[in-house]
């Protein structure tokens, strides 16, 4: 994020973070593989809050980059 690598890396980061959120959610509910879900604790909730914040902030950054390029054209 600090190095401003480009929009494609932001999209990759958003996609991977969403995949981690989905993976966390699927391990916390009952499913046919493990039968019982894992317990939800404060650390897990805090991590999920930060991951959602990352997705939102990165989405805002991508939108701002797109608007700046549109203005410069």
GIQUI-V741185 format. One record per residue. N is the residue number from 0. OMEGA is omega as a letter, one per 40 degrees, with the letter a starting at -180 (999 if undefined). Layout:
# GIQUI-V741185
n:N omega:OMEGA
n:N omega:OMEGA
This chain:
# GIQUI-V741185
n:0 omega:a
n:1 omega:a
n:2 omega:a
n:3 omega:a
n:4 omega:i
n:5 omega:a
n:6 omega:a
n:7 omega:i
n:8 omega:i
n:9 omega:i
n:10 omega:i
n:11 omega:i
n:12 omega:i
n:13 omega:a
n:14 omega:i
n:15 omega:i
n:16 omega:i
n:17 omega:i
n:18 omega:i
n:19 omega:i
n:20 omega:i
n:21 omega:i
n:22 omega:i
n:23 omega:a
n:24 omega:a
n:25 omega:i
n:26 omega:a
n:27 omega:i
n:28 omega:i
n:29 omega:i
n:30 omega:a
n:31 omega:a
n:32 omega:a
n:33 omega:a
n:34 omega:i
n:35 omega:i
n:36 omega:i
n:37 omega:i
n:38 omega:i
n:39 omega:a
n:40 omega:a
n:41 omega:i
n:42 omega:i
n:43 omega:i
n:44 omega:i
n:45 omega:i
n:46 omega:a
n:47 omega:i
n:48 omega:i
n:49 omega:i
n:50 omega:i
n:51 omega:i
n:52 omega:i
n:53 omega:i
n:54 omega:a
n:55 omega:a
n:56 omega:i
n:57 omega:i
n:58 omega:i
n:59 omega:i
n:60 omega:i
n:61 omega:i
n:62 omega:i
n:63 omega:i
n:64 omega:a
n:65 omega:i
n:66 omega:i
n:67 omega:i
n:68 omega:i
n:69 omega:a
n:70 omega:a
n:71 omega:a
n:72 omega:999
